[in-house]
Amino acid sequence: MSHDLFLAARAAMAKSYSPYSKFPVGAALRTEDGRVYSGANIEVASYPEGWCAETTALGHYVMGGGGKITEIAVMAEKMARITPCGGCRQRLAEFTTPDTRLFLCDDTGVVETVTMGEMLPLGFAGDTLK
């Protein structure tokens, strides 16, 4: 199942708008019911404004109705085994559980699988705001 998520992340990465960093990134996530949402990083002239691939994918996910996220894949054109940045780890944690699988990819497929709990062991929990 992870290979199709890699393919979705790679297809998204091909649509990256990254004229300033020249660092295309793609991300894809799958919900429990099998829906896949993807996104690419999008930069703007007031760099470093813009948004990451994971943020774009999350926007599509929220607008598509949400659900439980079970898997995520990320990849970058120029860096094998890239991980989400700190901000995206927190954004993803908002919609995942610590056991959600995160696939780190190179240009051929998944090279490592970790969990969100491993990526963000002490993330800020929204339930503390209630």
C-alpha positions, -999 to 999 in steps of 0.1 A, spaced: 0 0 0 28 24 7 40 24 -29 9 41 -42 12 68 -15 49 73 -27 36 77 -63 10 103 -52 37 122 -33 60 121 -64 32 133 -87 25 161 -63 62 170 -61 62 174 -99 38 203 -94 59 221 -68 62 258 -73 97 264 -58 115 290 -79 134 305 -50 146 275 -30 147 252 -61 138 224 -36 106 206 -47 88 186 -21 58 164 -23 35 148 3 6 125 3 -17 112 31 -42 85 33 -73 84 54 -88 53 70 -114 49 42 -86 49 15 -89 85 3 -55 100 -7 -47 138 -5 -15 152 -18 3 185 -20 35 202 -31 54 231 -16 44 265 -29 67 295 -25 61 332 -30 83 362 -36 83 372 1 103 341 8 102 322 32 65 328 31 45 302 13 37 267 25 51 232 27 39 202 8 25 187 40 5 219 47 -9 218 11 -19 182 15 -36 189 48 -56 218 32 -69 194 6 -76 168 33 -96 193 54 -115 206 24 -122 170 13 -139 161 46 -111 149 68 -112 116 85 -86 95 104 -52 98 87 -34 64 87 -4 70 65 17 98 52 45 99 25 70 127 20 97 131 -6 121 157 -20 137 159 -53 171 168 -39 172 149 -6 165 113 1 146 104 33 134 139 40 113 144 71 86 170 77 99 203 91 90 211 128 60 232 119 46 204 96 52 178 123 30 198 146 4 204 118 3 167 110 1 157 147 -31 177 149 -48 152 126 -29 119 133 -21 97 163 14 88 175 12 54 157 4 69 123 30 57 98 52 82 80 70 69 49 103 87 41 110 83 4 138 87 -21 132 89 -59 126 51 -61 102 46 -32 99 42 5 133 39 22 122 42 59 90 40 79 87 58 112 57 69 133 45 104 141 52 96 177 89 91 168 89 123 147 73 145 174 75 128 207 65 158 228 42 177 205 18 203 217 -16 187 223 -47 206 215 -66 191 244 -47 213 268 -66 243 254 -99 230 265 
